[in-house]
Amino acid sequence: MDFLLRFLLVDLPEAFLLLTISLAFFNLSVFEKKKQAILFSLLFAVTGELLAWLEVPYQPKVILMFLTATLLFLTIYRFNTLKAVFMGTVDLGVMILTESIILAIFNSQQYFLEEILSTTMLTVFARIFYLGMFLTIAVVLRVNKFDIHQLFRQNRLNRYLLLLILLGSIEFLLILFMNTSFFLRENNSSLFAIYTPQFQMFIQLAILALFIVIVVLFRIYLNLTINRVEEETGTPYLNSIHDLFTAVRSMKHDSLNHYTAINGFLKKDLHSYAKEYVEQLLKETVLIERSADSSVQVLEQIKNPAVASLLQSKMVVCLVERISLTLEIKEITQFSQYKTYDLVKILGNLLDNAIRATSYELEENRYILFEWGQTEDEHYLYIENSGPTIPENQLQEIFQVGYTTKKNGEGGLGLAIVKNVAERYNGKIKVSSVDGITSFRITFANR
């Protein structure tokens, strides 16, 4: 009778709550797969009772329960090995930590394991406290919709980081296990009967081996991080260099056309036409130089070199395409709290989109206004350009992947990327397109 009550009121709830906690780490509900949850809880609880009946000492029992939990996650829930090991580690970690806290609290009141187990009231209180802590952890995780995937997006770098955290957690549990055993074994001898010097040496060797593995993995992770930073930092410069190279080639092509026209006038002794043509070119050059000088002064206010390089390359492209570009940048923090790579994504795609749209206009009507500023409540980016009017019923579709105005159907990613990055920083996008003028305003709340 006692066995049945303990199994139904302690072992099964313990297994069920541990399963709830481990699933909650991935924002999964234990009730989504009820049959698997019942089967897992039954098998885990039966394993615990079987090991207790066989009088397996505490330390081997902990290891066997860890292996059981991992195996059940692999077979019943069909999780991959890394995920199953992580969830098994969570289960045993919560179990060891909770048991250690409860035992330490009772020891502080001069109640030790033998006395707790021999007193019905203390046993019941300890078990209620034990399950109550499990329930609290499970509720907190579910209410906050915790999902460890949000911390580790699926790429090679984050897989190494997750593996580092997993191995670090196992090592932490081993250290906690060893220290807890050391401090509590004297007054709880039945619980730590196997804690011999030989077993202590085994635990220490395991901790040392894990430490070596963690150091190696950390070095790999550090090298991957450095390579990623170099790649992300270098990409904007490479793109800017490509834009500048394209612009120089276009200028060279235009220059050859001008030289050919002047040469034709001179060959036919049309000196007045040649003079008029040269004077017109000089006027355009003066206007371009004034505009360039003004833009350069604005660019000097940019603190981020990657962003400055990007804007400078787009400025040259606008000069070649005969687009009037006006830059207005305020003396502000300039989004210093945001990643450079993300800033370049937003600015680059918005400007490319504006340049492409403006190219449909006559040269005298082409213009782009770029404003970067800050109010008391928010940072904002504002880009306005001439070009085809976007129908009102398509204003929201332009942020969808695949939407494009190009005749060849290429592209359709730029504005989708802008929206994705903006939403990642809780930014808001407002778009307007009326009478051949399209504008985008992206705002971010001040932090």
C-alpha positions, -999 to 999 in steps of 0.1 A, spaced: 0 0 0 28 24 9 46 16 -23 14 23 -44 8 56 -27 44 67 -31 43 57 -67 11 75 -75 16 106 -53 53 111 -56 71 92 -83 46 98 -111 41 135 -104 79 139 -101 85 123 -135 56 143 -151 69 176 -137 105 169 -148 92 161 -183 72 194 -183 103 214 -173 125 198 -199 99 204 -227 93 239 -214 129 248 -223 119 245 -259 85 261 -254 67 227 -258 37 217 -239 35 184 -221 -1 181 -232 6 183 -269 15 146 -269 -4 131 -240 3 94 -248 40 100 -250 39 121 -218 21 93 -199 44 66 -212 75 87 -203 63 94 -168 54 57 -162 87 44 -174 108 70 -156 89 65 -124 92 27 -126 129 30 -133 133 51 -101 114 26 -80 133 -3 -94 166 13 -86 154 21 -51 142 -15 -46 176 -28 -58 191 -4 -32 214 12 -58 235 39 -41 227 75 -48 255 84 -72 250 54 -96 213 60 -94 217 96 -105 237 85 -135 213 57 -144 183 80 -142 201 105 -165 207 77 -190 171 66 -187 157 101 -193 180 106 -223 170 72 -238 133 79 -233 136 113 -251 154 95 -279 129 67 -283 95 81 -272 98 117 -284 122 110 -313 145 140 -304 180 141 -318 209 131 -296 220 166 -286 185 177 -277 179 144 -258 211 148 -238 203 184 -231 168 176 -218 182 147 -197 207 171 -182 180 196 -174 160 168 -156 188 156 -135 201 191 -129 168 202 -116 165 171 -95 199 173 -79 197 211 -73 162 207 -57 173 178 -35 204 196 -24 184 228 -15 158 209 5 185 188 23 205 219 31 174 237 45 165 207 67 202 203 78 202 240 88 173 232 112 192 201 125 170 176 106 191 150 88 182 124 62 177 95 85 155 115 108 135 129 79 128 94 64 118 80 98 92 108 105 60 106 85 53 143 88 88 154 78 87 130 49 54 143 36 65 179 40 98 173 22 80 156 -7 54 184 -10 82 210 -9 102 189 -35 72 187 -60 62 223 -53 96 235 -64 93 215 -96 58 229 -102 71 265 -97 99 261 -122 75 245 -148 49 273 -144 75 301 -146 89 286 -179 55 281 -195 40 315 -184 71 333 -199 70 310 -230 107 304 -227 123 289 -258 160 282 -259 158 282 -297 154 320 -296 189 322 -279 205 299 -304 195 303 -340 203 273 -362 238 278 -376 272 263 -370 283 289 -346 253 286 -324 255 248 -324 290 251 -309 277 276 -284 248 252 -274 273 223 -271 295 245 -249 266 254 -226 255 217 -225 290 205 -215 294 234 -191 261 225 -175 272 189 -171 305 200 -155 287 224 -132 264 196 -121 294 173 -114 311 201 -94 278 208 -75 273 171 -70 308 166 -56 307 197 -33 272 189 -21 282 154 -13 313 166 5 293 190 28 263 168 34 276 132 35 287 135 72 252 139 85 234 120 57 256 89 55 229 66 40 225 89 10 262 92 2 274 58 12 293 52 -20 312 85 -18 346 69 -14 380 85 -22 381 63 -54 347 76 -64 358 112 -57 388 107 -79 366 94 -107 344 125 -105 374 148 -105 389 131 -136 355 135 -153 355 172 -144 390 176 -157 382 158 -190 351 179 -195 372 210 -189 397 201 -216 369 194 -241 353 227 -232 385 246 -237 390 230 -272 354 238 -281 357 273 -268 388 279 -290 368 266 -321 339 288 -312 361 318 -307 378 313 -341 344 309 -358 332 341 -341 362 360 -352 357 348 -388 321 357 -387 328 392 -374 354 397 -401 330 385 -428 301 406 -416 324 436 -412 341 431 -446 309 426 -466 297 462 -465 331 474 -477 332 448 -505 297 459 -516 307 495 -515 338 489 -535 317 470 -561 293 499 -563 322 524 -567 339 502 -593 306 501 -613 301 538 -610 337 545 -622 331 523 -652 298 542 -659 316 575 -656 343 563 -680 316 553 -705 299 587 -702 332 605 -706 339 586 -738 305 596 -752 312 632 -744 346 632 -760 332 615 -791 305 642 -794 330 671 -790 353 654 -814 325 651 -840 317 688 -836 353 698 -841 358 676 -872 328 693 -888 341 727 -878 310 732 -856 330 752 -830 300 770 -816 282 738 -810 313 723 -794 317 754 -772 280 753 -761 283 716 -754 315 721 -732 299 750 -713 268 728 -705 291 700 -693 310 726 -671 277 738 -656 267 702 -647 301 695 -633 300 726 -610 265 715 -597 278 680 -592 308 692 -573 287 715 -550 264 686 -543 293 663 -537 310 688 -513 277 691 -494 273 654 -491 309 649 -480 304 673 -452 274 654 -441 292 620 -444 319 634 -420 294 633 -393 289 595 -396 307 577 -368 304 542 -382 330 536 -410 310 508 -426 279 530 -428 299 560 -441 314 538 -468 280 525 -478 265 560 -481 295 573 -500 292 545 -526 255 551 -530 262 588 -534 286 581 -563 259 559 -579 234 587 -576 258 611 -593 263 587 -622 226 581 -625 218 619 -624 199 615 -592 197 644 -568 206 629 -534 201 650 -503 215 637 -470 204 651 -437 221 635 -407 217 648 -372 243 648 -344 229 618 -326 240 585 -312 234 571 -348 221 537 -337 253 528 -319 234 501 -300 225 483 -331 248 459 -350 267 474 -380 257 444 -402 220 451 -395 223 488 -401 240 482 -434 212 458 -444 185 484 -437 203 514 -453 217 494 -483 184 478 -493 163 510 -488 187 531 -509 190 504 -536 152 503 -537 150 541 -540 177 543 -567 160 516 -588 126 533 -584 140 568 -593 156 555 -624 122 552 -641 118 590 -639 132 616 -663 167 628 -653 154 663 -642 128 647 -619 151 622 -602 157 628 -565 162 610 -532 159 625 -497 176 606 -469 171 618 -433 186 602 -402 175 617 -370 162 615 -334 134 629 -314 127 627 -277 110 593 -280 126 576 -310 154 572 -336 142 573 -372 153 568 -408 134 585 -435 139 579 -472 118 597 -499 122 593 -536 105 601 -569 93 572 -591 63 551 -599 34 553 -574 28 520 -556 -9 512 -555 -24 514 -521 -36 478 -521 1 467 -527 18 488 -500 19 458 -475 27 433 -502 60 450 -510 75 436 -478 68 400 -488 95 378 -501 93 376 -539 75 409 -545 93 429 -572 86 456 -597 114 444 -620 103 433 -654 126 402 -653 111 392 -620 144 392 -602 149 404 -567 120 406 -542 142 402 -511 154 438 -502 123 451 -484 116 417 -468 151 419 -453 145 455 -441 112 444 -424 129 414 -408 158 434 -394 135 462 -382 112 439 -364 141 422 -347 148 455 -330 111 462 -324 111 489 -351 80 501 -369 78 508 -407 54 533 -423 53 535 -461 35 560 -483 32 564 -520 12 593 -535 15 612 -568 49 597 -578 65 602 -544 73 571 -522 86 574 -487 97 549 -460 99 559 -423 114 534 -399 113 543 -362 130 527 -332 121 536 -296 149 552 -276 166 528 -253 
